[in-house]
């Protein structure tokens, strides 16, 4: 009986090898996938964060420029334009740039886009903001 015991252990190792290798492979794959997921998520977040920052920066530069241009105009029509510009600037300044977990990030960004379009309409300017390599110049 003592001779049968080592041979049954050898067969157990052979039979259980598939299960053992499956478990080890799963652990290695999970660790590698987690690492790649973090790297890919960081790259994706950086890219889209940069696009969002560029868009909002463009809106802020636009609003500040027009605010300076309309500073001397005191009639009622320009007063409404200045108030709309002040509102856009205030929305941009309150935007939570440094909190990526902010739950209303997209909602606030859509509000800023809407206000920008409203200001452009009041100023009779076409709002055409594009990010990309095919067209990198400003047009009016």
TABEL-V643809 format. One record per backbone hydrogen bond with DSSP energy under -0.5 kcal/mol. CO is the residue of the C=O (numbers start at 1). NH is the residue of the N-H. If there is no record, write none. Layout:
BEGIN
co={CO:CO}
nh={NH:NH}
END
This chain:
BEGIN
co={1:2:3:4:5:6:7:8:9:10:11:12:13:14:14:16:17:18:19:20:21:22:23:24:25:26:27:28:29:30:31:32:33:34:35:36:37:38:39:40:41:42:43:44:45:46:47:48:49:50:51:52:53:54:55:56:57:58:59:60:61:62:63:64:65:66:68:75:76:77:78:79:80:81:82:83:84:85:86:87:88:89:90:91:92:95:96:98:99:102:104:105:106:107:108:109:110:111:112:113:114:115:116:117:118:119:120:121:126:128:130}
nh={5:6:7:8:9:10:11:12:13:14:15:16:17:17:18:20:21:22:23:24:25:26:27:28:29:30:31:32:33:34:35:36:37:38:39:40:41:42:43:44:45:46:47:48:49:50:51:52:53:54:55:56:57:58:59:60:61:62:63:64:65:66:67:68:69:70:71:79:80:81:82:83:84:85:86:87:88:89:90:91:92:93:94:95:95:97:99:100:102:105:108:109:110:111:112:113:114:115:116:117:118:119:120:121:122:123:125:124:128:130:132}
END
